[in-house]
Amino acid sequence: MRKLTMLNNLTLDGVMQAPGRAEEDTRHGFAAGGWAQSYADNVLGEYLGQGMSTPHELVLGRRTWQDFASFWTTQTDNPFTDLLNNLTKYVASRTLHEPLAWANSKLLDGDAVQAVAELRAQDGPDLLCMGSGNLLQGLMGAGLVDEYTLLLHPLVLGQGSRMFTESLPQMNFNLEEAITTSTGVIIAVYRPEL
């Protein structure tokens, strides 16, 4: 069985929307995009680099996949470009159709949560879900996420899509690792209590 890890940037009030760029996700009038950029440092970069160097495949929702595809296919001087372009990427979408333009991308068939449960039960590299708020809600609600890596940023936005919503069941976690960066970001790795 594969492990499914979730990796997301969060504010202290739980916002996960558009951490990377101003235009990344402006739904519902969200104007604070790019909020995570000023918190990048060597500690965070090294941690993410180590994680990306371990064998895994990506599980992404449609919006996140489209955003990643439009960004990473144009980056020529970034050390993550080749890695992300070469990874297998499973995409949850009701509107996209094969063939997908970004190399090594595959549509999940049928119900996305069930498809990820089937992927998780197979042999193969571990699975990593980044962003993908709608898909993530279903995966968390179904108890399919084995590990949560939260990059907790020291700011409150007061608006934006949140990762942990009222629709989720109660979940208890064990802290497995915590690292503080020079900019005050806490890299916290949690596993759900069984």
Backbone as a ProteinNet text record, in pm:
[ID]
protein_1_A
[PRIMARY]
MRKLTMLNNLTLDGVMQAPGRAEEDTRHGFAAGGWAQSYADNVLGEYLGQGMSTPHELVLGRRTWQDFASFWTTQTDNPFTDLLNNLTKYVASRTLHEPLAWANSKLLDGDAVQAVAELRAQDGPDLLCMGSGNLLQGLMGAGLVDEYTLLLHPLVLGQGSRMFTESLPQMNFNLEEAITTSTGVIIAVYRPEL
[TERTIARY]
84.3	0	88.5	47.3	121.1	74.5	164.1	128.2	84.3	-22.4	-68	-35.9	50.5	89.3	28.9	-16.7	-66.6	36.3	68.4	162.3	94.7	76.3	11.6	65.5	70.2	95.7	-34	-25	-142	-106.6	-204.7	-191.7	-236.8	-217.5	-261.6	-412.7	-486.5	-631.9	-675.3	-581	-614.7	-634.6	-602.5	-620.6	-512.1	-554.3	-460.1	-464.3	-551.8	-575.3	-458.7	-410.7	-315	-191.3	-114.2	6.3	118.9	117	232.4	239.7	126.2	128.7	-1.6	4.4	-113.6	-228.8	-198.8	-304.5	-337.2	-279	-293.3	-439.4	-514.8	-654	-726.1	-800.5	-870.1	-1019.5	-1060.1	-1202.3	-1254.2	-1380.6	-1449.6	-1380.6	-1315.3	-1251.6	-1125	-1063.5	-941.8	-829.3	-778.8	-677.6	-542.9	-525.6	-402.1	-309.1	-326.8	-243.5	-95.5	-15.3	128.6	175.4	86.9	116.7	232.7	264.6	371	510.1	520.3	649.5	753.5	712.9	811.8	865.5	808.2	852.1	949.2	982.8	1076.5	1215	1283.4	1422	1493.5	1621.7	1699.6	1648.9	1600.9	1550.5	1431.3	1337.3	1219.6	1259	1348.2	1393.3	1460.9	1546.4	1614	1515.1	1419	1319.7	1237.5	1191	1111.1	1194.8	1319.1	1408.1	1429.9	1448	1463.6	1338.7	1223.5	1097.7	1075.6	1112.2	1091.9	1189.2	1298.3	1397.2	1360.5	1260.7	1217.7	1116.4	1117.5	1024.5	878.6	800.9	658.3	587.5	455.6	371.2	274.5	229.6	140.6	-5.4	-89.3	-234.3	-282.2	-347.7	-384.9	-529.2	-592.2	-721.4	-701.1	-808.1	-798.6	-737.7	-787.3	-737.1	-588.1	-546.2	-404.1	-320.8	-369.8	-295.6	-279.6	-388.4	-380	-284.1	-287.5	-196.3	-51.8	-25.7	109.8	157	70.4	109.1	143.7	66.7	94.8	223.2	256.6	376.6	501.5	497.1	618.7	665.1	578.3	621.8	696.3	695.4	765.3	890.5	918.3	1034.3	1156.6	1258.2	1377.3	1496	1493.1	1608.6	1577.6	1475.1	1435.3	1474.2	1534	1576.5	1460.2	1339.7	1224.1	1156.5	1191	1120.5	1126.7	1245.4	1257.1	1190.8	1207.6	1146.9	995	932.7	787	737.9	809.9	768.3	776.1	869.9	888.5	805.3	751.6	669.9	538.4	486.4	350.6	255.5	157.1	61.3	-79.9	-151.4	-290.2	-379.8	-476.8	-557.1	-704	-766	-909.7	-981.1	-1064.2	-1136.4	-1260.3	-1367.7	-1488.6	-1495.5	-1400.7	-1408.5	-1291.7	-1177.9	-1062.5	-1077.5	-1010.1	-1013.9	-872.3	-849.4	-720.4	-709	-591.8	-463.7	-443.3	-379.7	-349.2	-215.6	-207.5	-91.7	36.4	28.3	149.2	197.9	323.1	381.9	353.9	328.7	310.9	189.3	86.2	-37.5	-145	-218.9	-323.6	-450.1	-564.3	-692	-731	-786.1	-843.1	-981.2	-1012.1	-1141.2	-1246.8	-1367.5	-1481.2	-1467.1	-1519.6	-1515.5	-1370.1	-1328.4	-1187.9	-1143	-1225.7	-1186.6	-1170.3	-1262.7	-1251.4	-1128.4	-1101.6	-985	-855.2	-848	-727.6	-716.7	-828.7	-825.5	-769.4	-808.2	-756.7	-607.6	-564.4	-421.3	-341.5	-395	-327.5	-311.3	-405	-400.7	-303.4	-257.8	-166.8	-22	62.3	205.9	254.6	358.9	416.6	471.5	521.8	575.6	464.7	503.9	406.6	342.5	229.8	151.6	159.8	164.7	171.8	62.9	-17.6	-121.3	-81.9	-76.3	-46.6	-162.6	-192.8	-305.1	-430.8	-502.1	-613.8	-721.4	-767.5	-861.1	-984.8	-1054.2	-1176.9	-1148.9	-1048.8	-1010.6	-966.7	-887.9	-835.9	-948	-1053.4	-1167	-1222.7	-1239.6	-1290.9	-1195.7	-1066.3	-966.4	-957	-960.2	-954.6	-1080.7	-1196.8	-1322.9	-1332.1	-1266.9	-1268	-1156.8	-1074.7	-966.9	-852.9	-828.6	-726.4	-589.1	-580.6	-452.2	-375.7	-257.9	-176	-85.9	-50.4	42	10.6	12.3	-14.6	112.6	168.2	281.7	227.3	221.8	165.5	277.5	280.8	376.4	299.2	307.7	226.9	297.1	235.1	294.2	240.8	326	285.9	209.8	92.2	6.2	-138.6	-228.7	-372.6	-424.9	-501.3	-555.8	-701.3	-776	-915.8	-1008.5	-954.7	-1036	-964.4	-1038.8	-979.3	-1026	-1004	-1044.4	-956.9	-1022.8	-951.9	-941.2	-836.2	-814	-906.7	-917.5	-1002.3	-1136.1	-1239	-1370.9	-1463.8	-1579.8	-1677.4	-1735.3	-1719.8	-1777	-1694.9	-1574	-1487.9	-1524.5	-1503.2	-1525.8	-1413.6	-1435.6	-1328.8	-1211.8	-1091.6	-970.2	-868.6	-801.2	-692.7	-562.3	-454.2	-326.1	-214	-110.5	14.4	119.9	191.6	299.5	421.2	469.7	584.1	713.2	701.6	820.7	779.3	865	840.9	973.8	978.3	1098.8	1054.8	1130.1	1099.5	1201.2	1152.5	1242.1	1285.2	1377	1426.8	1322.2	1216.7	1111.5	988.2	997	885.6	785.9	809.4	723	752.2	648.2	663.5	628	723.7	699.5	656.5	528.9	474.3	424.7	472.3	430.5	345.3	220.6	125	78.6	48.3	-17.2	-146.9	-253.1	-381.1	-369.8	-435	-444.6	-537.7	-500.8	-583.9	-673
-118.9	0	124.7	223	348.6	442.8	530.7	635.5	758	824	949.6	1063	1153.6	1270.6	1394.8	1484.1	1613.7	1717.6	1811.3	1920.5	2050.3	2139.2	2266.4	2379.9	2497.6	2622.6	2665.7	2708.9	2757.7	2883.2	2972.9	3085.5	3037.2	3118.9	3080.5	3065.3	3133.9	3114.9	3010.4	2927.5	2810.4	2832.6	2952.1	2980.4	2909.3	2843.6	2775.8	2834.1	2928.5	2981.4	3067.6	3036.8	3119.7	3161.8	3068	3109.6	3156.9	3114.5	3136	3265.5	3310.7	3426.7	3504.9	3633.2	3719.3	3670	3623.1	3582.3	3433	3363	3218	3174.3	3239	3200.7	3320	3391.9	3512.3	3488.4	3362.3	3332.9	3404.5	3443.9	3509.2	3639.3	3705.4	3834.1	3827.4	3711.1	3695.6	3778.8	3873.5	3966.8	3954.5	3850.1	3837.2	3729.7	3692.5	3588.9	3619.9	3515.1	3530.5	3551.3	3530.1	3560.2	3478.3	3363.4	3279.7	3316.8	3391.9	3415.8	3483.7	3580.4	3653.8	3570.6	3451.8	3366.3	3257	3252.7	3150.3	3177	3069.3	3079.9	2949.2	2940.6	2820.5	2698	2714.5	2600.7	2537.6	2620.2	2570.5	2510.9	2577.7	2527.6	2392.3	2376.3	2247.7	2138.1	2171.4	2071.6	2024.8	2119.4	2083.5	2007.8	2046.9	1977.1	1832.2	1806.9	1669.4	1588	1648.1	1578	1547.3	1641.5	1620.6	1518	1492.9	1398.1	1252.7	1229.9	1092.5	1049.9	922.9	877.3	895.1	957.9	974.5	1011.1	1007.7	1053.4	1156.1	1247.5	1355	1319.8	1364.6	1358.2	1502.2	1551.2	1692.5	1710.6	1813.2	1855.6	1931.6	1950.6	2014.5	2154.1	2239.8	2378.2	2381	2300.8	2297.9	2243.1	2136	2079.5	2183.9	2255.3	2356	2468.4	2509.9	2615.4	2567.5	2447.6	2392.4	2376.3	2322.6	2298.5	2428.9	2533.5	2660.5	2724.1	2697.5	2756.7	2673.4	2543.9	2462.4	2428.8	2431.1	2403.1	2521.6	2636.5	2754.8	2790	2717.8	2748.2	2672.4	2745.5	2680.3	2681.5	2768.7	2781.9	2742.9	2659.9	2618.7	2472.1	2437.8	2299.1	2199.6	2247.3	2157.3	2129	2204.6	2192.6	2052.3	1999.6	1865.8	1761	1772.8	1676.1	1674.9	1792.7	1798.8	1758.4	1794.9	1755.8	1604.4	1539.2	1395.4	1308.6	1366.6	1289	1245	1131	1092.5	1179.5	1237	1326.9	1273	1235.3	1190	1310.2	1331.1	1452.1	1417.9	1480.5	1466.2	1577.2	1539.7	1640	1578.6	1658.7	1619.1	1687.7	1780.1	1858.6	1837.5	1793	1769.2	1634.5	1621.4	1497.2	1459.9	1329.8	1279.6	1313.1	1335	1338.8	1474.6	1472.2	1594.8	1650.1	1781	1845.5	1833.8	1833.4	1828.7	1685.2	1663.9	1529.6	1448.5	1320.2	1222.6	1250.4	1314.3	1341.9	1243.2	1193.4	1094.5	1133.9	1126.7	1153.9	1037.5	1069.1	966.6	931.8	803.4	759.8	761.6	805.3	798.3	890.3	845.2	921.9	939.2	1063.5	1091.3	1029.4	1037.6	982.7	831.5	765.8	620.5	585.2	664.5	638.8	653.2	753.1	770.5	656.4	612.3	497.6	374.6	354.9	241	257.3	378.7	405.5	377.2	422.9	407.2	259.2	176	33	-44.1	16.9	-49.7	-38.5	-121.4	-105.8	11.4	76.1	186.2	291.3	399.4	508.1	572.2	636.4	707.6	820	868.7	972.1	1102.5	1213.8	1346.1	1433.7	1494.9	1588.8	1727.2	1824.2	1963.2	2049.5	2153.2	2239.2	2156.5	2169.6	2080.1	2077.3	2194.5	2207.2	2121.7	2121.8	2042.9	1894	1848.1	1706.8	1671.5	1756.5	1730.8	1714.9	1795	1781.8	1639.8	1585.4	1449.1	1345.3	1362.5	1266.9	1268	1387.3	1396.6	1337.5	1370.3	1320	1168.8	1107.9	962.1	894.2	973	916.4	859	913	858.2	923.9	1035	1104.4	1044.9	991.1	925	1021.8	1132.4	1226.8	1366.7	1462.9	1603	1682.6	1742.2	1833.1	1974	2047.9	2182.7	2283.9	2378.3	2488.3	2607	2624.2	2722.8	2858	2955.3	3088.2	3182.6	3267.7	3355.1	3479.2	3455.8	3567.2	3520.4	3616	3592.5	3677.9	3615.6	3689.1	3729	3649.8	3682.9	3655.8	3607.5	3573.6	3464.6	3395	3293.3	3153.7	3061.7	2922.5	2856.5	2786.9	2721.1	2571.2	2512.8	2370.4	2287.5	2324	2248.2	2320	2259.6	2320.4	2251	2311.5	2256.1	2123.8	2091.3	1967.3	1843.7	1863.2	1750.4	1691.9	1560.8	1499.4	1539.1	1514.4	1538.5	1446.8	1502.9	1426	1463.9	1365.4	1389	1348.3	1420.5	1398.7	1382.2	1313	1305.1	1385	1470.7	1548.2	1458.3	1446.5	1361.5	1441	1566.3	1648.8	1794.2	1880.9	2025.1	2096.1	2183.3	2260.5	2405.7	2495.8	2638.3	2701.5	2775.6	2842.6	2978	3041.8	3172.2	3282.1	3256.4	3356.7	3329	3228.4	3199	3097.8	3040.5	2933.5	2807.7	2740.4	2612.7	2502.1	2415.8	2297.7	2189.3	2153.9	2057.2	1934.6	1818.9	1693.1	1618.4	1591	1523.7	1393.6	1294.4	1172.5	1157.8	1119.7	1100.3	986.8	1006.6	899	792.6	668	558.7	504.9
0	0	0	-77.7	-83.1	27.6	67.9	163.4	84	130.2	70	166.1	120.5	199	137.6	222	179.6	220.8	132.1	160.1	121.5	218.2	188.1	273	211.4	281.5	347.8	473.7	546.3	623.5	635.1	726.9	865	966.2	1100.3	1109.3	1022.7	1022	919.5	873.4	793.5	645.3	593.6	450.9	371.1	263	173.7	32.7	8.2	-125.5	-174.1	-293.9	-368.8	-290.8	-237	-165.2	-256.8	-384.1	-469.7	-547.3	-601.3	-689.7	-679.2	-707.6	-697	-783.8	-904	-997.5	-989.2	-894.6	-885.5	-869	-781.7	-757.9	-696.3	-779.1	-733.4	-711.5	-705.2	-682.4	-557.9	-564.4	-452.9	-411.4	-507.3	-481.6	-397.8	-391	-309.8	-370.8	-294.2	-345.3	-274.5	-194.2	-116.6	-171.6	-298.2	-357.5	-349	-331.7	-320.2	-177.8	-82.4	58.1	115.7	59	116.1	66.3	-40.1	-105.2	-16.8	62.4	143.6	259.7	281.1	392.2	348.1	221.2	172.8	229.7	267.7	313.1	281.7	317.4	287.9	361.8	484.3	562.7	490.6	449.4	378.1	243.5	171.6	41.9	52.4	152.3	171.7	210.4	296.8	337.9	217.5	137.9	20.6	-82	-98.2	-191	-151.2	-21.6	25.7	-2.8	22.5	-1.6	-148.6	-234.2	-377.6	-434.1	-363.5	-415	-384.9	-300.6	-273.1	-379	-419.5	-524.6	-481.6	-567.4	-542.2	-672.4	-667.2	-777.2	-720.5	-805.4	-760.3	-783.4	-691.2	-704.7	-694.9	-800.5	-806.9	-852.1	-799.4	-851.6	-981.5	-1056.1	-1187.3	-1181.3	-1091.2	-1085.5	-1052.8	-955.7	-917.7	-1032.1	-1096.3	-1209.6	-1319.9	-1354.7	-1460.3	-1422.2	-1296.1	-1251.6	-1257.9	-1205.5	-1210.4	-1354.6	-1440.4	-1580.4	-1651.9	-1627.2	-1694.5	-1642.4	-1516.5	-1457.5	-1485.8	-1450.2	-1454.3	-1594.5	-1692.2	-1828.9	-1890.6	-1822.2	-1874.1	-1794	-1687.4	-1602.5	-1655.2	-1691.4	-1746.3	-1650.9	-1550.5	-1462	-1318.1	-1298.3	-1165	-1143.7	-1031.2	-1010.3	-1000.3	-973.5	-962.1	-1096.2	-1201.2	-1328.6	-1386.5	-1406.8	-1466.2	-1379.9	-1250.2	-1159.4	-1174.8	-1169.9	-1180.4	-1318.6	-1421.7	-1556.5	-1575.6	-1507.1	-1525.2	-1431.1	-1324.7	-1232.1	-1297.1	-1254.8	-1292.6	-1211.6	-1280.4	-1218.3	-1244.6	-1138.2	-1149.8	-1125.3	-1214.6	-1212.5	-1193.8	-1093.2	-1069.8	-1145.8	-1241.3	-1319.6	-1382.8	-1385.8	-1457.8	-1594.7	-1621.2	-1744.4	-1840.2	-1791.1	-1878.5	-1949.6	-2063.6	-2140.9	-2183.3	-2194.5	-2243.6	-2392.1	-2444.6	-2374.2	-2307.1	-2192.3	-2118.8	-2167.5	-2179.4	-2241.4	-2160.4	-2027.2	-1945.5	-1938.9	-1971.3	-1979.3	-1853.3	-1873.6	-1765.5	-1677.9	-1734.4	-1661.7	-1705.2	-1606.7	-1632.8	-1558.3	-1627.4	-1561.7	-1472.3	-1356	-1269.5	-1322.9	-1333.3	-1384.3	-1275	-1311	-1220.4	-1100.3	-986.7	-863.3	-818.9	-798.4	-768.4	-637	-534	-404.2	-414.5	-482.8	-500.6	-584.7	-687.3	-772.2	-693.2	-605.4	-524.1	-422.7	-367.3	-275.3	-346.2	-472.6	-549.3	-578.4	-613.6	-635.9	-508.6	-397.4	-268.5	-232.7	-274.1	-241.9	-331	-439.5	-532.1	-484.4	-543.1	-522	-606	-560.6	-636.5	-543	-600.8	-518.3	-434.9	-326.2	-244.4	-325.2	-275.5	-343	-264.6	-336.4	-275.2	-335.2	-248.3	-291.2	-242.2	-334.9	-299.8	-347	-269.2	-306	-317	-429.7	-464.3	-356.8	-316.4	-204.8	-214.4	-328.5	-340.3	-330.7	-402.1	-394.8	-253	-192.9	-59.9	42.4	30	122.6	118.8	-0.3	-14.1	40.8	13.5	61.3	213.6	273.1	419	481.2	423.7	476.1	471.3	371.8	357.2	436.9	506.2	586.9	504.9	385.7	297.5	311.3	382.4	395.6	513.5	485	586.6	661.8	597.4	659.8	609.4	700.3	669.2	694.2	589.7	605.6	585.1	694.5	692.4	706.9	616.5	623.6	680.5	813.1	884.9	886.4	818.4	803.9	911.1	965.1	1075.1	1027	970.1	932.5	930.9	944.8	938.7	825	734.1	620	640.8	716.2	740.9	624.3	514	397.1	318.9	236.5	150.5	186.1	93.7	112.7	217.7	307.4	417.4	393.1	446.7	428.1	516	641.5	732.9	743.7	685.6	682.8	782.1	803.7	897.3	849.6	722.8	670.4	707.6	759.5	793.2	928.7	944.3	1075.4	1171.9	1299.5	1397	1365.5	1370.6	1346.9	1453.1	1508.2	1603.3	1536.8	1570.2	1504.2	1604.9	1562.3	1636.5	1560.8	1632.5	1571.7	1554.4	1430.4	1399.7	1386.7	1342.7	1320.6	1319.4	1370	1364.2	1345.4	1245.9	1214	1199.9	1258.8	1244.9	1151.2	1053.8	959.2	1014.5	946.5	990.7	976.6	897.6	877.8	963.1	1049.9	1139.7	1088.3	971.7	921.4	1003.4	1044.5	1114	1015.3	989.5	907.2	1004.6	1002.2	1097.2	1021.7	1062.5	1001.4	1102.6	1063.7	1150.3	1085.4	1171	1123.8	1201.8	1131.8	1202.1	1303.6	1418.3	1515.3	1458.5	1475.6	1424.9	1533.8
[MASK]
++++++++++++++++++++++++++++++++++++++++++++++++++++++++++++++++++++++++++++++++++++++++++++++++++++++++++++++++++++++++++++++++++++++++++++++++++++++++++++++++++++++++++++++++++++++++++++++++++

